[in-house]
Amino acid sequence: MRNVYLDYSATTPVKEEVVQAMIPYFTEKFGNPSTLYGPGLEAKAGLDKARKQVADLIGAEDREIFFTSCGTEADNWVIEGVADALRSKGNHIITTKIEHHAILHTCQYLEKHGVEVTYLDVDNEGFVDPADLEAAIKDNTILVSIMMVNNEVGTIQPIKELCAIAKKHGVLFHTDTVQALGHIPIDVKDLGVDFISMSAHKIYGPKGIGALYKRAGINIPSFVHGGAQEKKKRAGTENTAGIVGFGKAAELAMQNLPEHAAHSDKLRRMLWEKIEQTIPDITLNGPKDFTKRHPGNLNISFSYIEGESIILLLDAYGICANTGSACSSGSLGSSHVLDAIGVPITKANGAVRFTVGDFTTEEDIEYVAECVKAVVERLRELSPVNGAEGW
């Protein structure tokens, strides 16, 4: 039995180069970066280098990068920070129905405190219609937040076009790039965005460290109070080793992005072709044009059976996949993303997300395709609705 990991959109293994870069900051370079003696200055140098490495990956300036504990914190900081900073101008935020819960739950929290939120519809592949965004902007709109790449179906939004619409109306624009960073090119200057959220553990870095890009000249309140760290914007002694790991992961991602994307796309297409050719009654969720979705993402609905059952049986074969967002696994109910793109509940319940990455091989794909076929056939034999009308 092989062990095959196909849930790279949930998290990635930490690359050896990243581990090696981090180790000294647990031992001889353990100092507090806020101190003025040797070990502290060494730690501070590590932070400064990492800040530049992350900035370079997205075409930003070092001073525009603020480290956080994760992408979720960065999302919260932007949404709540803009609502606070611009309360005298307005109280209207625009987002979409397929955002990560880090955005949706924060917006729902703010709605309880007087903020008005518009949740844009998307089409059946997950794309926002730019005309819908323009129509939703009002005089009191202060922020648009639309994710660059969807975490479940991989849809790549036309962020540059959407941002230009917001800018035409003088509205700030934020995009969550947690699923995009290191997988597709990002240039914040070209896109014109004001904020982006990032996370290290999606690009072969450590968990527990993220970052916010905040365009120079924009001011939002501190999110964590109690110290002068991160240019007095995010208090708390820095996670130096994690930040250094993020920096190294960003450097590797920048060096390897074209090769990484091509490798992922090749294996993703290979898996889809094998599954499509051998298993009937399946549906590809998200963009049918693979150039318009995350290079490693496949989200497939298998009719007549439950996605959770598929995942459990695949695990017995040593294969790791997911039914959707790992942040929501274990929760009851269908995916809000699949619901928003119009996938019927019967098909949504049979959805499985496969995401490949740098350590996936062609042999892995051959094995997974065989196991998926065997699992689906077994479950369909047991299914009381196999072939039933409506499925």
C-alpha positions as CSV (number, residue, x, y, z in Angstrom):
1,M,0.0,0.0,0.0
2,R,1.3,3.5,-0.9
3,N,0.8,6.6,1.2
4,V,-0.4,9.4,-1.0
5,Y,-1.2,12.9,0.2
6,L,-3.6,14.8,-2.0
7,D,-4.8,17.5,0.3
8,Y,-2.3,20.2,-0.4
9,S,-4.9,22.9,-0.3
10,A,-5.5,22.0,3.4
11,T,-1.8,22.2,4.3
12,T,1.6,21.3,2.9
13,P,4.6,19.4,4.3
14,V,7.4,21.8,5.4
15,K,10.3,21.5,2.9
16,E,13.6,20.5,4.3
17,E,15.3,23.8,3.2
18,V,12.6,25.6,5.3
19,V,13.2,23.4,8.4
20,Q,17.0,24.0,8.1
21,A,16.5,27.8,7.9
22,M,14.3,27.7,11.0
23,I,16.5,25.5,13.3
24,P,19.1,28.2,14.3
25,Y,16.3,30.4,15.5
26,F,15.3,27.8,18.1
27,T,18.8,27.5,19.4
28,E,21.7,29.9,18.9
29,K,19.7,32.7,17.4
30,F,16.9,32.4,20.0
31,G,17.0,36.1,21.1
32,N,14.0,38.4,21.4
33,P,14.1,40.7,18.2
34,S,13.2,43.7,20.3
35,T,16.4,43.6,22.3
36,L,19.6,45.4,21.5
37,Y,22.3,42.8,22.2
38,G,23.8,40.1,19.9
39,P,21.2,37.3,19.9
40,G,18.3,39.8,19.6
41,L,20.0,41.6,16.8
42,E,20.5,38.2,15.0
43,A,16.8,37.4,15.4
44,K,15.9,40.9,14.1
45,A,18.1,40.3,11.1
46,G,16.2,37.1,10.4
47,L,12.9,39.0,10.6
48,D,14.1,41.7,8.2
49,K,15.3,39.1,5.7
50,A,12.1,37.2,5.8
51,R,10.0,40.4,5.4
52,K,11.9,41.1,2.2
53,Q,11.5,37.5,0.9
54,V,7.8,37.6,1.4
55,A,7.6,41.1,-0.1
56,D,9.5,40.0,-3.2
57,L,7.1,37.1,-3.8
58,I,4.2,39.6,-4.3
59,G,6.1,42.6,-5.7
60,A,5.7,44.6,-2.6
61,E,8.0,46.8,-0.4
62,D,9.4,45.4,2.8
63,R,7.6,48.1,4.9
64,E,4.2,46.9,3.5
65,I,4.5,43.4,5.1
66,F,3.1,42.8,8.6
67,F,3.5,39.3,10.1
68,T,0.5,37.7,11.7
69,S,-0.3,34.3,13.3
70,C,-2.1,33.1,10.2
71,G,-4.2,34.1,7.1
72,T,-7.3,34.1,9.2
73,E,-5.9,36.8,11.5
74,A,-4.9,38.9,8.5
75,D,-8.4,38.6,7.1
76,N,-9.9,39.7,10.4
77,W,-7.5,42.5,10.8
78,V,-8.4,44.0,7.4
79,I,-12.2,43.6,7.7
80,E,-12.5,44.9,11.2
81,G,-9.7,47.5,10.8
82,V,-11.2,49.1,7.7
83,A,-14.7,49.1,9.4
84,D,-13.2,50.9,12.4
85,A,-11.0,53.3,10.5
86,L,-13.6,54.4,8.0
87,R,-16.7,54.5,10.2
88,S,-17.2,58.2,9.5
89,K,-17.2,57.6,5.7
90,G,-19.5,54.6,5.6
91,N,-20.5,51.2,6.9
92,H,-20.9,49.0,3.8
93,I,-18.7,46.1,2.9
94,I,-19.0,44.0,-0.3
95,T,-17.8,40.4,-0.4
96,T,-18.9,37.1,-2.1
97,K,-20.9,34.1,-1.1
98,I,-17.9,31.8,-1.7
99,E,-15.3,33.4,0.6
100,H,-13.4,31.5,3.2
101,H,-15.2,31.5,6.6
102,A,-12.4,33.8,7.9
103,I,-14.1,36.5,5.8
104,L,-17.7,35.4,6.0
105,H,-17.7,34.9,9.8
106,T,-16.0,38.3,10.3
107,C,-18.5,40.0,8.1
108,Q,-21.4,38.3,10.0
109,Y,-19.8,39.5,13.3
110,L,-19.7,43.1,12.0
111,E,-23.3,42.9,10.8
112,K,-24.3,42.5,14.5
113,H,-22.5,45.8,15.2
114,G,-24.2,47.9,12.5
115,V,-22.1,47.1,9.4
116,E,-24.0,46.5,6.2
117,V,-22.6,43.6,4.1
118,T,-23.5,42.7,0.5
119,Y,-22.7,39.1,-0.4
120,L,-22.3,38.8,-4.2
121,D,-23.6,35.9,-6.2
122,V,-21.2,33.9,-8.4
123,D,-21.9,31.9,-11.6
124,N,-21.9,28.1,-11.8
125,E,-18.1,28.0,-12.0
126,G,-17.6,30.4,-9.1
127,F,-16.8,33.6,-11.0
128,V,-17.9,37.0,-9.8
129,D,-19.6,39.1,-12.5
130,P,-17.8,42.5,-12.5
131,A,-21.1,44.2,-13.4
132,D,-22.6,42.8,-10.2
133,L,-19.7,44.3,-8.2
134,E,-20.2,47.7,-9.8
135,A,-23.9,47.6,-9.2
136,A,-23.4,46.8,-5.5
137,I,-21.1,49.8,-4.8
138,K,-22.9,52.6,-2.9
139,D,-21.9,56.0,-1.5
140,N,-21.2,54.4,1.9
141,T,-19.1,51.4,0.6
142,I,-15.8,51.3,2.3
143,L,-14.3,47.9,1.3
144,V,-14.5,45.2,-1.2
145,S,-13.1,41.8,-0.2
146,I,-12.9,39.1,-2.9
147,M,-10.6,36.0,-2.6
148,M,-8.1,35.5,-5.5
149,V,-8.5,31.6,-5.6
150,N,-11.3,29.7,-4.1
151,N,-10.2,27.0,-1.6
152,E,-12.8,24.4,-2.6
153,V,-13.2,24.6,-6.4
154,G,-10.1,26.5,-7.3
155,T,-11.7,29.4,-9.2
156,I,-9.2,32.2,-10.0
157,Q,-11.0,35.5,-9.9
158,P,-10.2,38.4,-12.3
159,I,-8.9,40.5,-9.3
160,K,-7.2,43.2,-11.4
161,E,-10.5,44.0,-13.2
162,L,-12.6,43.8,-10.0
163,C,-10.1,46.0,-8.1
164,A,-10.2,48.6,-10.9
165,I,-14.0,48.9,-10.4
166,A,-13.6,49.5,-6.7
167,K,-10.9,52.0,-7.3
168,K,-13.0,53.9,-9.8
169,H,-15.4,54.5,-6.9
170,G,-12.7,55.3,-4.4
171,V,-13.3,52.0,-2.4
172,L,-10.5,50.0,-0.8
173,F,-9.9,46.5,-2.1
174,H,-8.7,43.4,-0.2
175,T,-8.1,39.9,-1.6
176,D,-7.4,36.7,0.4
177,T,-4.5,35.1,-1.5
178,V,-4.0,32.1,0.9
179,Q,-4.8,29.6,-1.9
180,A,-3.1,31.7,-4.6
181,L,0.3,32.6,-3.0
182,G,3.1,30.5,-4.5
183,H,0.8,28.8,-7.0
184,I,0.0,31.7,-9.5
185,P,1.9,34.9,-10.0
186,I,0.9,37.8,-7.8
187,D,2.1,41.4,-8.3
188,V,0.3,43.8,-5.9
189,K,1.4,46.9,-7.9
190,D,-0.1,45.5,-11.1
191,L,-3.3,44.3,-9.4
192,G,-3.7,47.6,-7.7
193,V,-5.0,46.0,-4.4
194,D,-4.7,47.7,-1.0
195,F,-4.5,44.6,1.1
196,I,-3.8,40.9,0.7
197,S,-3.8,38.1,3.3
198,M,-1.2,35.3,3.2
199,S,-0.3,32.1,5.0
200,A,3.0,30.1,5.1
201,H,1.6,26.6,5.6
202,K,0.1,26.5,2.1
203,I,3.5,27.0,0.4
204,Y,5.6,24.4,2.2
205,G,6.2,26.6,5.2
206,P,5.3,26.2,8.9
207,K,1.8,26.5,10.5
208,G,1.1,29.4,12.8
209,I,2.5,32.2,10.7
210,G,0.9,34.4,8.1
211,A,1.2,38.0,6.8
212,L,-0.8,41.0,5.7
213,Y,0.2,43.2,2.8
214,K,-1.0,46.7,3.5
215,R,-0.3,49.2,0.8
216,A,2.0,52.1,2.0
217,G,0.0,55.2,2.9
218,I,-3.1,53.3,4.2
219,N,-3.7,53.3,7.9
220,I,-5.8,50.9,9.9
221,P,-5.8,50.4,13.7
222,S,-3.7,47.8,15.4
223,F,-5.4,44.4,15.7
224,V,-3.4,43.2,18.7
225,H,-2.5,45.7,21.5
226,G,0.3,45.5,24.0
227,G,3.6,46.3,22.4
228,A,5.4,48.0,19.6
229,Q,6.2,45.0,17.4
230,E,5.4,45.1,13.6
231,K,5.8,48.8,13.4
232,K,3.4,49.3,16.3
233,K,0.6,47.6,14.4
234,R,0.7,44.0,15.8
235,A,1.8,43.5,19.4
236,G,3.4,40.4,20.8
237,T,6.9,38.9,20.7
238,E,7.5,37.7,17.1
239,N,7.4,34.1,16.1
240,T,10.9,34.4,14.8
241,A,11.5,30.8,13.7
242,G,8.1,30.8,12.0
243,I,8.7,34.1,10.2
244,V,12.1,32.9,9.0
245,G,10.5,29.7,7.7
246,F,7.8,31.7,5.9
247,G,10.5,33.8,4.3
248,K,12.4,30.8,3.1
249,A,9.2,29.2,1.8
250,A,8.4,32.4,-0.1
251,E,11.9,32.5,-1.6
252,L,11.6,28.9,-2.8
253,A,8.1,29.6,-4.1
254,M,9.4,32.5,-6.1
255,Q,12.3,30.5,-7.6
256,N,10.1,27.5,-8.4
257,L,6.7,29.0,-9.3
258,P,6.6,28.1,-13.1
259,E,7.9,24.6,-12.5
260,H,5.6,24.0,-9.5
261,A,2.5,25.2,-11.4
262,A,3.4,23.1,-14.5
263,H,4.0,20.0,-12.4
264,S,0.7,20.4,-10.5
265,D,-1.3,21.1,-13.6
266,K,0.1,18.1,-15.4
267,L,-0.7,15.7,-12.5
268,R,-4.1,17.3,-11.9
269,R,-5.1,16.8,-15.6
270,M,-3.8,13.2,-15.5
271,L,-5.9,12.4,-12.5
272,W,-9.0,14.0,-14.0
273,E,-8.6,12.1,-17.3
274,K,-8.2,8.8,-15.6
275,I,-11.2,9.3,-13.3
276,E,-13.3,10.7,-16.2
277,Q,-12.5,7.7,-18.4
278,T,-13.2,5.0,-15.8
279,I,-16.0,6.2,-13.6
280,P,-19.4,7.2,-14.9
281,D,-21.8,9.7,-13.4
282,I,-19.3,12.2,-12.1
283,T,-19.3,16.0,-12.3
284,L,-16.3,18.4,-12.3
285,N,-17.1,21.3,-9.9
286,G,-15.7,24.7,-10.7
287,P,-14.1,26.0,-13.9
288,K,-14.0,23.5,-16.8
289,D,-11.1,25.5,-18.3
290,F,-8.2,24.3,-16.1
291,T,-6.2,27.5,-16.8
292,K,-8.8,29.4,-14.8
293,R,-8.5,27.3,-11.7
294,H,-5.8,26.6,-9.1
295,P,-3.2,24.5,-10.9
296,G,-3.4,21.6,-8.4
297,N,-7.2,21.6,-7.7
298,L,-9.8,19.0,-8.7
299,N,-13.3,19.0,-7.1
300,I,-15.4,16.1,-8.3
301,S,-18.9,15.0,-7.4
302,F,-19.6,11.3,-7.5
303,S,-23.3,10.6,-7.8
304,Y,-25.2,8.2,-5.6
305,I,-22.7,8.2,-2.7
306,E,-21.4,10.4,0.1
307,G,-18.0,12.2,-0.1
308,E,-17.3,11.4,3.5
309,S,-17.6,7.7,2.8
310,I,-15.2,8.0,-0.1
311,I,-12.7,9.8,2.1
312,L,-12.8,7.2,4.8
313,L,-12.3,4.3,2.4
314,L,-9.5,6.1,0.5
315,D,-7.8,6.5,3.9
316,A,-7.7,2.8,4.2
317,Y,-5.7,2.7,1.0
318,G,-3.3,5.3,2.4
319,I,-4.8,8.2,0.4
320,C,-5.5,11.6,1.9
321,A,-8.1,13.8,0.2
322,N,-10.9,16.0,1.5
323,T,-14.6,16.8,1.0
324,G,-14.0,20.5,0.8
325,S,-12.4,23.1,3.1
326,A,-10.3,21.5,5.8
327,C,-11.4,24.3,8.1
328,S,-15.0,23.0,7.9
329,S,-14.4,19.3,7.9
330,G,-16.4,17.6,10.6
331,S,-19.2,20.1,10.3
332,L,-22.7,19.1,9.2
333,G,-24.3,20.4,6.1
334,S,-23.2,20.9,2.5
335,S,-20.5,23.2,1.3
336,H,-21.5,26.9,1.0
337,V,-19.3,27.1,-2.0
338,L,-21.0,24.3,-3.9
339,D,-24.4,25.6,-2.9
340,A,-23.4,29.1,-4.2
341,I,-22.4,27.7,-7.6
342,G,-25.7,25.8,-7.9
343,V,-24.5,22.2,-7.3
344,P,-27.6,20.2,-6.2
345,I,-27.4,18.9,-2.6
346,T,-27.4,15.3,-3.9
347,K,-24.2,16.0,-5.9
348,A,-22.7,18.3,-3.3
349,N,-22.8,15.6,-0.7
350,G,-20.8,13.3,-3.1
351,A,-18.0,15.9,-3.7
352,V,-14.3,15.2,-3.1
353,R,-11.5,17.7,-3.4
354,F,-8.2,16.3,-4.6
355,T,-5.2,18.7,-4.6
356,V,-1.7,17.7,-5.8
357,G,1.6,19.3,-5.0
358,D,5.4,19.2,-5.3
359,F,5.8,15.8,-3.8
360,T,3.1,14.1,-5.9
361,T,4.3,11.7,-8.6
362,E,2.8,10.1,-11.6
363,E,2.9,6.8,-9.8
364,D,0.8,8.3,-7.1
365,I,-1.8,9.4,-9.6
366,E,-1.9,5.9,-11.2
367,Y,-2.5,4.4,-7.7
368,V,-5.1,7.0,-6.7
369,A,-7.1,6.6,-9.9
370,E,-7.3,2.8,-9.4
371,C,-8.3,3.2,-5.7
372,V,-10.9,5.8,-6.4
373,K,-12.5,3.6,-9.0
374,A,-12.5,0.6,-6.6
375,V,-14.0,2.7,-3.7
376,V,-16.7,4.3,-5.9
377,E,-17.8,1.0,-7.3
378,R,-17.9,-0.6,-3.9
379,L,-20.0,2.3,-2.4
380,R,-22.3,2.4,-5.3
381,E,-23.0,-1.3,-4.9
382,L,-24.2,-0.6,-1.4
383,S,-26.1,2.6,-2.2
384,P,-29.9,2.4,-2.1
385,V,-30.1,5.4,-4.5
386,N,-27.7,4.1,-7.2
387,G,-29.2,5.2,-10.4
388,A,-32.3,6.8,-8.8
389,E,-33.9,9.7,-10.5
390,G,-32.7,13.0,-9.3
391,W,-29.2,11.8,-8.7
